[in-house]
């Protein structure tokens, strides 16, 4: 990872945009975690739903990874951070 050589200045608008993207990422990840929790609770109370819920459980980790990746890319772009 390569950091900028000079201080980075962001406008209020850029900070606002990053903050909105951070908020969106938190919301997405909370939704994914809520689905995991709901699926596991349903399986606990109705074990016969396991086959139906396993798909929901398996879909969530890649969605969390994607949300983090999207925000990380925006963060790095805003601050001039590059990956070597």
Secondary structure, DSSP 4 states (H G I P E B T S, - for coil): -B--SS-----HHHHHHHHHHHHHHHHHHHHHHHHHHHHHHHHHH-GGGHHHHHHHHHHHHHHHHHHHHHHHHHHHHHHT-B--
